[in-house]
């Protein structure tokens, strides 16, 4: 193990380092790009979990002139969950994936800046009740923004292929959503409980179907009316038999 200021790091098999622990009383942390010539490539699982005093964390940008290093590439599961004082986060371009629940219940987080494309595992930002601002996102996994009650608008990139189950469940401030042509599936209960949702626009409005667990065949649906779309998605319930919307 290696100690660096408030951090504990562990050497990985490939010779890079992972942050595995942060002192619980840390307030502001800067993660180094290298220590003793070894690249910091990962934030490990639960590394900053429940650091309740943590206000800011700066993650290292990749050195473009260092061709032997990919930089920081991974943020592990629940890495920052429960950091209730963290106000914003900027994810470096080098990061290709963020693990399940990595920022779960970061209740003061108002802004997240993400590279595109990046893989966001289920529940990455769930229960971030202050989250308002997001850069365009390409992955919308299960429960990704569930319970983000301050989220008013989202921008989906052309990398987005589907909206997974429960993705925006109970985002009670979400007003309108535009789904790019790349989206081919909206999972069950993706927008359930979005009380203020009044407009869901499908930029590709042809060829949509609903899978219904009570029927052997799928049901063709008309998604040309944004207001009707919003109402149906926001009030969805398993009892209505609709499991998901999709197009071929």
C-alpha positions as CSV (number, residue, x, y, z in Angstrom):
1,X,0.0,0.0,0.0
2,X,1.0,3.6,-0.7
3,X,0.0,6.7,1.3
4,X,-0.4,10.0,-0.5
5,X,-1.8,12.9,1.6
6,X,-5.4,11.7,2.4
7,X,-5.3,8.7,0.1
8,X,-4.4,5.1,0.3
9,X,-3.4,3.4,-3.0
10,X,-2.8,-0.2,-4.0
11,X,-0.6,-1.4,-6.9
12,X,-2.5,-3.4,-9.5
13,X,-1.3,-6.4,-11.5
14,X,-0.4,-4.3,-14.5
15,X,1.8,-2.0,-12.5
16,X,-0.6,0.9,-12.2
17,X,-2.3,2.2,-9.0
18,X,-5.8,2.3,-7.7
19,X,-7.1,4.7,-5.0
20,X,-8.6,2.3,-2.4
21,X,-9.3,4.5,0.5
22,X,-9.7,8.2,1.5
23,X,-9.6,9.5,5.0
24,X,-13.1,10.2,6.2
25,X,-12.3,13.7,7.4
26,X,-11.0,14.8,4.0
27,X,-12.5,18.0,2.7
28,X,-10.7,18.8,-0.6
29,X,-8.8,16.1,-2.5
30,X,-6.7,16.1,-5.6
31,X,-5.9,12.7,-7.0
32,X,-2.5,12.6,-8.6
33,X,-1.9,11.3,-12.1
34,X,1.3,9.5,-11.0
35,X,3.1,8.5,-7.9
36,X,6.8,7.4,-8.2
37,X,6.3,7.0,-12.0
38,X,3.3,4.8,-11.6
39,X,0.0,5.9,-13.2
40,X,-3.1,6.2,-11.1
41,X,-5.5,4.3,-13.4
42,X,-8.5,3.6,-11.1
43,X,-10.7,4.8,-8.3
44,X,-11.5,1.6,-6.5
45,X,-14.8,0.3,-5.1
46,X,-16.0,2.4,-2.2
47,X,-12.8,4.3,-2.1
48,X,-14.4,7.6,-1.0
49,X,-17.7,6.1,0.3
50,X,-19.3,8.1,3.1
51,X,-16.6,10.8,3.2
52,X,-19.3,13.1,4.4
53,X,-17.1,16.2,4.7
54,X,-15.7,16.0,1.1
55,X,-16.6,19.1,-0.8
56,X,-14.5,18.7,-3.9
57,X,-12.4,16.1,-5.6
58,X,-10.2,16.7,-8.6
59,X,-9.5,13.8,-10.9
60,X,-6.3,13.7,-13.0
61,X,-6.4,14.5,-16.7
62,X,-4.4,12.2,-19.0
63,X,-1.0,13.5,-20.1
64,X,-1.4,13.6,-23.9
65,X,2.4,13.5,-24.3
66,X,2.7,10.3,-22.3
67,X,2.1,7.6,-24.9
68,X,2.7,4.8,-22.4
69,X,-0.1,5.8,-20.1
70,X,-3.9,5.7,-20.6
71,X,-4.4,7.8,-17.5
72,X,-7.4,7.3,-15.2
73,X,-9.7,4.9,-16.9
74,X,-12.1,3.5,-14.3
75,X,-14.3,4.6,-11.3
76,X,-15.4,1.6,-9.3
77,X,-18.7,0.7,-7.7
78,X,-20.0,3.0,-5.0
79,X,-16.7,4.9,-5.2
80,X,-18.2,8.2,-4.0
81,X,-21.6,7.0,-2.6
82,X,-22.7,8.9,0.4
83,X,-20.4,11.8,-0.1
84,X,-23.2,14.1,1.0
85,X,-21.2,17.4,0.8
86,X,-19.7,16.9,-2.7
87,X,-21.1,19.6,-4.9
88,X,-19.8,18.9,-8.4
89,X,-17.7,16.4,-10.3
90,X,-15.8,16.5,-13.6
91,X,-14.9,13.2,-15.1
92,X,-11.8,13.2,-17.3
93,X,-12.0,12.2,-21.0
94,X,-9.8,9.1,-20.2
95,X,-12.4,7.5,-18.1
96,X,-14.3,4.8,-20.1
97,X,-16.6,3.5,-17.4
98,X,-18.2,4.4,-14.0
99,X,-19.4,1.5,-11.7
100,X,-22.7,0.8,-10.2
101,X,-23.9,3.4,-7.7
102,X,-20.6,5.3,-7.9
103,X,-22.3,8.6,-6.9
104,X,-25.4,7.2,-5.2
105,X,-26.9,9.5,-2.6
106,X,-24.4,12.4,-3.2
107,X,-27.2,14.7,-2.0
108,X,-25.4,18.0,-2.6
109,X,-24.2,17.2,-6.1
110,X,-25.6,19.8,-8.4
111,X,-23.4,19.3,-11.5
112,X,-21.7,16.4,-13.3
113,X,-19.6,16.8,-16.4
114,X,-19.1,13.6,-18.3
115,X,-17.1,12.6,-21.4
116,X,-19.0,11.1,-24.4
117,X,-19.1,8.2,-24.9
118,X,-18.8,6.7,-21.4
119,X,-20.4,3.7,-19.8
120,X,-22.6,4.6,-16.8
121,X,-23.5,1.5,-14.8
122,X,-27.0,1.2,-13.1
123,X,-27.8,3.6,-10.3
124,X,-24.7,5.7,-10.9
125,X,-26.4,9.0,-9.9
126,X,-29.5,7.6,-8.1
127,X,-30.8,9.7,-5.2
128,X,-28.6,12.7,-6.1
129,X,-31.5,15.0,-5.1
130,X,-29.8,18.3,-5.9
131,X,-28.5,17.3,-9.4
132,X,-29.6,19.9,-12.0
133,X,-26.9,20.1,-14.7
134,X,-25.6,17.3,-16.9
135,X,-23.5,17.2,-20.0
136,X,-24.9,15.1,-22.9
137,X,-25.1,11.4,-21.9
138,X,-24.9,8.3,-24.1
139,X,-25.7,5.6,-21.7
140,X,-28.9,5.5,-19.7
141,X,-28.8,2.3,-17.6
142,X,-31.2,0.9,-15.1
143,X,-32.1,3.4,-12.3
144,X,-29.4,5.8,-13.5
145,X,-31.1,8.9,-12.3
146,X,-33.8,7.3,-10.1
147,X,-34.9,9.8,-7.4
148,X,-33.0,12.8,-8.8
149,X,-35.8,15.1,-7.8
150,X,-34.2,18.4,-9.0
151,X,-33.3,17.2,-12.5
152,X,-35.3,19.3,-14.9
153,X,-33.9,18.6,-18.3
154,X,-31.6,16.0,-19.9
155,X,-29.7,15.9,-23.2
156,X,-29.1,12.6,-24.8
157,X,-26.3,12.2,-27.3
158,X,-26.5,10.2,-30.6
159,X,-24.6,7.4,-28.8
160,X,-27.7,6.6,-26.8
161,X,-29.4,3.4,-27.9
162,X,-31.9,2.8,-25.1
163,X,-33.4,4.1,-21.9
164,X,-33.3,1.3,-19.4
165,X,-35.7,0.3,-16.7
166,X,-36.4,2.8,-13.9
167,X,-33.8,5.2,-15.4
168,X,-35.7,8.4,-14.5
169,X,-38.2,7.0,-12.0
170,X,-39.4,9.7,-9.6
171,X,-37.5,12.6,-11.3
172,X,-40.4,14.8,-10.2
173,X,-39.0,18.0,-11.7
174,X,-38.3,16.6,-15.2
175,X,-40.2,18.7,-17.6
176,X,-39.5,17.5,-21.2
177,X,-37.3,14.9,-22.9
178,X,-36.2,14.6,-26.5
179,X,-35.2,11.1,-27.7
180,X,-32.7,11.1,-30.6
181,X,-33.1,8.9,-33.6
182,X,-30.5,6.5,-32.2
183,X,-32.8,5.4,-29.3
184,X,-34.6,2.1,-30.0
185,X,-35.9,1.1,-26.6
186,X,-37.6,2.7,-23.6
187,X,-37.6,0.2,-20.7
188,X,-40.3,-0.5,-18.2
189,X,-41.1,2.3,-15.7
190,X,-38.3,4.4,-17.1
191,X,-40.3,7.7,-16.4
192,X,-42.7,6.5,-13.8
193,X,-43.6,9.1,-11.2
194,X,-42.2,12.1,-13.3
195,X,-45.0,14.3,-12.1
196,X,-44.1,17.4,-14.1
197,X,-43.2,15.6,-17.4
198,X,-45.4,17.2,-20.0
199,X,-43.5,16.5,-23.3
200,X,-41.6,13.5,-24.6
201,X,-40.5,13.9,-28.2
202,X,-39.4,11.0,-30.4
203,X,-37.2,12.3,-33.2
204,X,-37.9,8.9,-35.0
205,X,-41.6,8.4,-34.6
206,X,-42.2,5.5,-36.9
207,X,-42.1,1.8,-36.2
208,X,-42.6,1.8,-32.4
209,X,-44.2,-1.1,-30.5
210,X,-45.0,-1.9,-27.0
211,X,-44.3,-5.4,-25.5
212,X,-47.3,-6.5,-23.5
213,X,-47.0,-9.4,-21.0
214,X,-50.7,-10.2,-21.4
215,X,-50.4,-10.8,-25.2
216,X,-48.4,-13.1,-27.4
217,X,-47.8,-10.3,-29.9
218,X,-46.5,-6.8,-29.6
219,X,-48.7,-3.8,-30.0
220,X,-48.0,-1.0,-32.5
221,X,-48.1,2.5,-30.8
222,X,-48.2,6.0,-32.1
223,X,-45.5,8.2,-30.6
224,X,-46.2,11.3,-32.7
225,X,-47.8,13.3,-29.9
226,X,-45.3,14.4,-27.2
227,X,-48.0,15.2,-24.7
228,X,-49.6,11.8,-24.9
229,X,-46.2,10.1,-24.7
230,X,-45.3,12.0,-21.5
231,X,-48.6,11.1,-19.9
232,X,-48.3,7.4,-20.8
233,X,-44.7,7.1,-19.7
234,X,-45.1,9.0,-16.5
235,X,-48.1,7.0,-15.3
236,X,-46.8,3.6,-16.4
237,X,-47.4,0.8,-14.0
238,X,-46.7,-3.0,-14.3
239,X,-50.4,-3.5,-13.9
240,X,-51.1,-2.0,-17.3
241,X,-49.2,-4.9,-18.9
242,X,-46.8,-2.7,-20.9
243,X,-43.2,-3.9,-20.3
244,X,-41.2,-1.7,-22.8
245,X,-41.5,0.5,-25.9
246,X,-39.1,-0.4,-28.7
247,X,-38.7,-0.1,-32.5
248,X,-37.1,-2.5,-35.0
